[in-house]
Amino acid sequence: MRAAWIEALARALAAWRRRVSESRSSPAPAKPPWLVEAERLRGLREVAGPGSNPAIMDWAEAQGGWVERFYTGDDVPWCGLFVAHCLRDAGFRGPPNPLAALAWADWGRALSEPADGAVLVFRRPGGGHVGFCVGADPDGGALHVLGGNQSDAVSVVRIARERLVAMRWPEGATAPRPGTTRKGLVAGALSRNEA
């Protein structure tokens, strides 16, 4: 009887050790959930002229509070609203003023290198821009950014790294896998002003 009990205990201990070992070596998910939502929205456009895209207006309504009251149409810059929506969809909150692109520079935790799904904050003439990292040029001179309000749509553009203000990651999210940023995803001219 005692031998059977010791054997069962040994099997249980071995199984527990395997689970602990597997959990320590499990990589971060291939794509952060907020990036999955951002990619799903690729191609969404604001409405030209009077009227607004109902999806963009729904994002402001879901943020609630002053954002919902302030955001009266998709002619108001919406790059920060897009990022806030995607992160909220994945269970994360943005900064107190998610509409101000530069406010994202102090949000979450800092990253020292690009990672797919990282929140990238840039300076531009007249303000800032925010979007998600989805790649980089092979030489690292430009980052590939999936963002909202890029030529009035959710799209991927190349932005010069020299304009980068911050690379951030949500507090509480699984750390990004280093060295997984895709190279050479987008070709074409650098974006100069995402307004």
Secondary structure per residue as TSV (DSSP state, phi and psi in degrees):
chain	resnum	aa	ss	phi	psi
A	1	M	-	360.0	-46.3
A	2	R	H	-65.2	-38.6
A	3	A	H	-63.2	-40.0
A	4	A	H	-65.2	-39.0
A	5	W	H	-66.1	-42.9
A	6	I	H	-65.4	-39.9
A	7	E	H	-64.1	-43.4
A	8	A	H	-63.9	-41.2
A	9	L	H	-63.8	-40.8
A	10	A	H	-64.1	-41.4
A	11	R	H	-63.6	-42.9
A	12	A	H	-63.5	-41.9
A	13	L	H	-64.4	-41.6
A	14	A	H	-63.5	-41.4
A	15	A	H	-63.9	-41.8
A	16	W	H	-62.9	-43.9
A	17	R	H	-61.6	-39.5
A	18	R	H	-62.0	-45.0
A	19	R	H	-62.8	-43.4
A	20	V	H	-62.6	-45.1
A	21	S	H	-61.8	-44.0
A	22	E	H	-64.8	-39.1
A	23	S	H	-68.6	-31.9
A	24	R	H	-72.4	-30.5
A	25	S	H	-97.5	-1.4
A	26	S	-	-68.0	125.9
A	27	P	-	-73.8	162.8
A	28	A	-	-60.9	156.2
A	29	P	-	-55.1	150.8
A	30	A	S	-56.8	-41.8
A	31	K	S	-133.2	131.8
A	32	P	-	-62.0	146.6
A	33	P	H	-60.5	-31.4
A	34	W	H	-69.0	-29.8
A	35	L	H	-73.8	-33.5
A	36	V	H	-60.9	-44.3
A	37	E	H	-64.9	-42.5
A	38	A	H	-60.9	-42.9
A	39	E	H	-67.4	-33.3
A	40	R	H	-62.3	-32.0
A	41	L	T	-88.8	-2.8
A	42	R	T	-54.9	132.3
A	43	G	T	99.6	-17.0
A	44	L	-	-62.5	136.0
A	45	R	B	-124.4	152.6
A	46	E	-	-76.1	162.3
A	47	V	-	-85.8	128.4
A	48	A	S	-74.5	140.3
A	49	G	S	76.5	-155.6
A	50	P	S	-66.5	150.9
A	51	G	S	97.6	165.2
A	52	S	-	-143.0	154.2
A	53	N	-	-68.5	122.5
A	54	P	H	-59.0	-32.5
A	55	A	H	-63.3	-45.0
A	56	I	H	-64.3	-41.0
A	57	M	H	-65.1	-34.9
A	58	D	H	-63.3	-35.9
A	59	W	H	-61.9	-43.5
A	60	A	H	-64.4	-42.4
A	61	E	H	-61.4	-40.9
A	62	A	H	-66.5	-30.0
A	63	Q	H	-67.9	-32.9
A	64	G	-	71.0	-170.9
A	65	G	H	53.6	-143.3
A	66	W	H	-64.8	-29.9
A	67	V	H	-61.7	-46.1
A	68	E	H	-61.5	-40.7
A	69	R	H	-71.9	-38.0
A	70	F	H	-73.8	-38.9
A	71	Y	-	-82.3	97.5
A	72	T	-	-102.0	-6.6
A	73	G	-	-175.7	157.8
A	74	D	T	-75.7	5.4
A	75	D	T	-81.0	-12.3
A	76	V	S	-78.4	134.8
A	77	P	-	-49.8	134.0
A	78	W	-	-127.8	18.2
A	79	C	H	-63.2	-44.2
A	80	G	H	-67.3	-35.9
A	81	L	H	-64.2	-40.3
A	82	F	H	-60.6	-48.5
A	83	V	H	-62.2	-44.3
A	84	A	H	-60.5	-41.9
A	85	H	H	-60.9	-49.2
A	86	C	H	-62.7	-42.1
A	87	L	H	-68.8	-39.6
A	88	R	H	-62.5	-39.6
A	89	D	H	-60.0	-29.8
A	90	A	T	-94.3	3.4
A	91	G	T	94.6	16.7
A	92	F	-	-117.6	148.6
A	93	R	-	-99.7	148.1
A	94	G	-	-88.2	-170.2
A	95	P	-	-70.5	167.9
A	96	P	S	-55.4	-33.8
A	97	N	-	-117.3	83.0
A	98	P	T	-70.0	-16.0
A	99	L	T	-76.2	-23.8
A	100	A	S	-85.1	108.5
A	101	A	G	-54.0	-42.5
A	102	L	G	-69.9	-17.8
A	103	A	G	-65.1	-24.1
A	104	W	G	-70.5	-13.9
A	105	A	G	-67.3	-21.5
A	106	D	G	-108.9	2.2
A	107	W	S	-85.2	152.5
A	108	G	S	62.9	-149.4
A	109	R	E	-119.9	150.5
A	110	A	E	-74.6	146.7
A	111	L	-	-115.8	148.9
A	112	S	S	-97.6	-13.2
A	113	E	S	-142.9	155.2
A	114	P	-	-62.2	147.4
A	115	A	-	-146.1	144.0
A	116	D	T	-57.4	126.1
A	117	G	T	95.3	-8.7
A	118	A	-	-62.3	144.8
A	119	V	E	-83.2	119.5
A	120	L	E	-106.7	131.9
A	121	V	E	-116.5	130.7
A	122	F	E	-127.3	155.3
A	123	R	E	-91.1	148.6
A	124	R	E	-146.9	163.9
A	125	P	T	-56.6	123.2
A	126	G	T	87.7	2.8
A	127	G	E	161.2	-133.2
A	128	G	E	-139.9	179.1
A	129	H	E	-148.8	147.2
A	130	V	E	-138.2	142.4
A	131	G	E	-165.5	-170.9
A	132	F	E	-107.4	140.2
A	133	C	E	-72.3	129.3
A	134	V	E	-128.4	2.6
A	135	G	E	167.7	-176.2
A	136	A	E	-154.6	156.0
A	137	D	-	-64.3	151.3
A	138	P	T	-55.3	-32.9
A	139	D	T	-88.0	-2.2
A	140	G	S	79.0	3.3
A	141	G	S	-72.8	-20.9
A	142	A	E	-138.2	147.2
A	143	L	E	-104.9	147.8
A	144	H	E	-99.2	121.0
A	145	V	E	-119.0	122.5
A	146	L	E	-93.6	114.1
A	147	G	E	-150.2	169.4
A	148	G	E	-94.9	158.5
A	149	N	E	61.4	32.7
A	150	Q	E	-101.6	105.1
A	151	S	T	56.4	41.7
A	152	D	T	64.7	24.4
A	153	A	E	-149.1	169.2
A	154	V	E	-85.1	116.9
A	155	S	E	-153.5	177.7
A	156	V	E	-112.5	129.1
A	157	V	E	-131.6	160.4
A	158	R	E	-95.3	129.5
A	159	I	E	-126.5	133.0
A	160	A	E	-58.0	133.0
A	161	R	G	-62.1	-28.0
A	162	E	G	-62.6	-18.8
A	163	R	G	-86.5	-6.3
A	164	L	E	-66.8	130.5
A	165	V	E	-100.4	-41.3
A	166	A	E	-157.7	151.4
A	167	M	E	-120.5	121.6
A	168	R	E	-126.9	161.4
A	169	W	E	-140.0	141.7
A	170	P	-	-61.1	134.5
A	171	E	T	-60.9	135.4
A	172	G	T	88.3	-9.2
A	173	A	S	-85.0	150.9
A	174	T	-	-56.2	133.1
A	175	A	-	-58.0	144.8
A	176	P	-	-69.5	154.1
A	177	R	-	-79.5	124.3
A	178	P	T	-68.8	148.3
A	179	G	T	73.3	19.5
A	180	T	-	-106.9	3.1
A	181	T	-	-65.3	129.2
A	182	R	-	-69.5	146.0
A	183	K	B	-109.6	140.3
A	184	G	S	67.5	30.6
A	185	L	-	-68.5	-40.0
A	186	V	-	-124.0	138.7
A	187	A	-	-111.3	176.3
A	188	G	S	106.5	-178.6
A	189	A	-	-67.0	154.4
A	190	L	-	-70.5	142.8
A	191	S	-	-73.6	133.8
A	192	R	S	-104.3	-28.3
A	193	N	-	-157.4	113.4
A	194	E	-	-88.1	8.8
A	195	A	-	-67.7	360.0
